Amino acid sequence: MHVQSETRTDRAIICGTTSGLEGVLSVDIVLASDANGAFVWGVLDRLLDEPTFTFEAITASGFGAVEAAVFAYGLSLGGRRGARTALANFWRRVSHASMFAVDRAGLLRSILEQSIDIEQIRDERCPVKLGVLAVNARTDAVKMFSGEQLSINAIVAAATVPFISAPVEIDGDIYWGDGELSQLPPPRSPKAGHRLVIAGRPSLFVAPCPDRSVAATQCATKCAPVHTIFDSQYRAGAAFFVRPWIDWGELTGMRDRGRQRAADWLAAGPLRTDETAAMNCERRYT
């Protein structure tokens, strides 16, 4: 096993089915392809501190697909502590391997195989449902890989930088990254859950609510509220696995910034369920 198993009590809180907690909030997480990986690490690490959050689903494109897989695997195997440990171990592998690797194309696959068990994530008992977006390199069509379609190849394809690295073959076709998140369906939840987007910068990738016009005061279909956390120090640049070396101090600095952004977002009370908050289909935080 990659992560030591956590207690049954912790797993119950994550699943949100047998915890017995009042005021449990269902949160679906979306990781945008432009989000700095270590910043995402920090945001996820901070969210794991919230015992009343349940993580129903996580959808990701770009490098975020790898982090999403590690996050889902850690939760499934070891609860909140397992997810935190899995993410930290993954980033230590990234930092260490980047100093010595020559075959960059095989580096990410090797680290991913050391960090997760894909069958554990695909198991229907996994507490969080994982979906990754990849682009067909021949047709530019975006495909969501989830459930039985999930594989190491699909996750690596989602994280592959187009035109810099070769696309990954899956079922006779070829895929690479930068899946457009606007392809996601509007978030709808009978439990009035929330969708949290973690991104590098403000953009138009979040699909608008189909029942909300400029003049509307509330969402007619009661879609789940959408929240966004952006990295205020976002800077465009080469992907991690194109750079020559990834310093551990730099990574933890980005992680701490992500933790602080998530803490500031939580302090603003974005998930309150009063009438005023329910009227907003989308809320942004930078």
N, C-alpha and C positions, 0 to 999 in steps of 0.2 A: 504494500500500500504506500501511496505517496504522502498521505497526511494521516496522522493519528486520529482515530474516531473520537467524537465528542459525546457528551452524555445525551441520553434520550430526552431529557428536559429541554436542552438547547434546541434539538431538532424539532420538538413540538412547537416551540415559539416560532421557528422559521416557517413551518408549514402553515401555521395559523389555524389548525383544525382542532387541536386538542390542548392548546395552551391554557384556555380559560381566561385569557386576558381581555379586559374591556378596552374599547377604543383602539383596537388593532387596525392599522392602516395598510391597505394593499397597494404596493408600489411596483409598477412595471418600469424597468430601466432600459433606456436606449443609449447606446454608445456611438457617437458619430465618428466618421473616419478621420476628421480633422482634429480630434481631441488628442492632446499629448498623453501618451500612454501612462507615464508616471503620475500625471495630474489625475487621471482617471483612477489610478490605484489609490490615491489619497482620498478622493471623494467616496469610493466604495468602502474604504477602510473606516471612514467616519460614519457612514450610514450603518455599518455593522454594529456600531455602539448603541443604536436605537432599538431597544427590545420590543417596541410595539410595531415595528415595521415588519411586514411580510413581503418577501420578494417572489411575486408570482411568475414573472417572465423577464428575460433579458435578451434584447435584440441588439446586434452590433454589426458594424461594417468596418473595413480597414483593420488596423492593428487591434482595434477594440474587440474584434472577434476572438482573438487569442485570450485577452484578459477576461472576456465574458465566459469563455470555456473554463478557465482556471477558477473563476469565481463560482460558477455553477458546480464544478467538481468538488471544490472545497466545502461548499454548503452541503452537498449531498453526502459526503463522506464524514465530515467532522463538525457540522453546524457552523455557527458564527466564528468560533475559534479556528475551525478547519479552513474556512474561507480566508480569514486573515493570514493564517500560516501559509496557505497555498499561494496567495498573491506575493507575499514576501519572499518565499523560496523561489518563485518564478523569476522575480526581478533580480535576485542574487545570481541566478543562473545566466540571465541575460547579460548582466554587467561582467561577470567572470568570463563567459564564453566570447564576448565581443573582443576581448584583448588578444585572443589566440586564434580565432577562427579564420580560415582561408576561404572555405566554401560557404559563402554567405547564403546561397540558395538553400543549402541543407541545414543551416544553423537553426532557423526558426522551427523547422520540423523536429529536429533532434531535441530541442528544449521543450517543445510542446509534448512530445512523447514521454519525456521524463516527468512532466508536470501533471498530466491528467491520465485518466482511464476513460476512453470515449464511451465504453459500454456503461459505465457508471452514470454518465450524463444522459445517455439515451434511455436508460431505465425509466419506466413510467412512474416509479416511486421517487424519482429525483424531485426535490422540493421546488426547483425553479426550472421553467421551460426555456431552453436555449434556442435561438434562431440566429443564423448568420447570413449576411447578404453578400453575394458575389456577382460579378458581371461576366456574362458570356463574352469571351474575347472575340468571337466571330460576329455576333449579332448585336452586341451592346445591351442585350436584355438582362434585367436584374432578376436574380433568382434567390429565393429564400430557402436555405437548407435548415431543416428542423426534423425532429423525431427520428425516424429510421433513416432519413437521408443524411443526417449528421455524420461526419467522418473527419479524421485528421486532415484528409485532402481538402475538404470543404472549408475548414477553418484556415488552413494555410493559404488556400486560394483567396479567401476574403482579405487576408493580410498582405497579399502579394502586390507590390507596387507596379502598376501598369507601365509597360514599355521599358522599365528598368530591369525587372526580373521576368523570366519566362512564365507564361500562364500554366496552371495546374490542370492536368487531365482528370476529368470525373465522368464516368459512364459514357466515354466516347466523345465528350465535348471538352472544351478548354475554358477555364475561368481564371479571373484575377480580381483585384480589389476595387475599392472606391464605389461600393454600392450606394445608390442614391436613396437616402432615407425618406424622401418625399413619396416613395413607392409604398411606404407603410400605410395600412388602413387607419382611419381615424380611431383613436382609442375609445372603446366602449366597454363599460363594465357594469354588470348588474349589482355589484357590490360598491359602486361609486368609488372605485379605486383611482389611483393617480398614475400618470406617466411622467417619468423624470428623464429628460434628455441631458446628457453630459457631452459638451462640445467644446471645440477650441475657440470658436467665435460665433457671433450672431449670424444666422443665415436663414434661408427660407426652406430648409429641408423638412420642417415639421408640417405634415399635411393639415390644412385647415379643417375645422369642423364643417361638414356639409350643410348643416342646418343653422349656421350662424352668419348673419349678414352684418354689414357695418352698423346698421341701426338696431340690431338685435340686442336685447338685454340679457338673455340667457339662452342656453343651448336646448333646442326643442327635443333632441334625442337623448339628453342627459349623458353625453359622452364623458369619459373620464377627463378631469382637468389635466392639462399639459404644463409641466414646469421645465425650465431649462437652467442649467448651471454652466456658465462660460468661464474660460480661463482668461482673466483680465490681462495676463502677461503673455498671451498667445503670440507666437512668432512662427511664421511660415518657414519651412526648411525641409531638408532631406529626412526621410523616414529613418527610424532608429537603425534598421539593419543595413542601411547604406552608409552610415557614418563609421569611421574607423574605430572608435572606442566610446564606450558609454561609462562614464565615471559614476561610482556608487554615491558619492557625495552630491553630484548633480541630480541623480535620480531621487534621492531622499529629500532634497530640497523641493523638487517638483511635487513629490508626494505630500510633503507638509503644506505646500500651498493649496493642493487639492483638499486636504483635510480642513484647512481654514475656510476655504470657500464654502464647503459643505456645512461647516459649523455656522457660518454667517447666514447661509440660506435657511437653515433650520431655526436659527434665532429669530428670523423675520416672521416665523409662523406661517409658512406657505401652505401647510396641509390642514389648517383649521377647517372645520366643516360648517361654519356659519353660512348664512344666506348670501352675504356679500361675496365670500370666497367662491361659492358655488356658481356664481354668475360668470366667472372668468374661465373661458375655455383654455386660455393659455396664459402662463405667467413666466416671466423671464427674470433671471438674476445674474448679474455679472460681478 
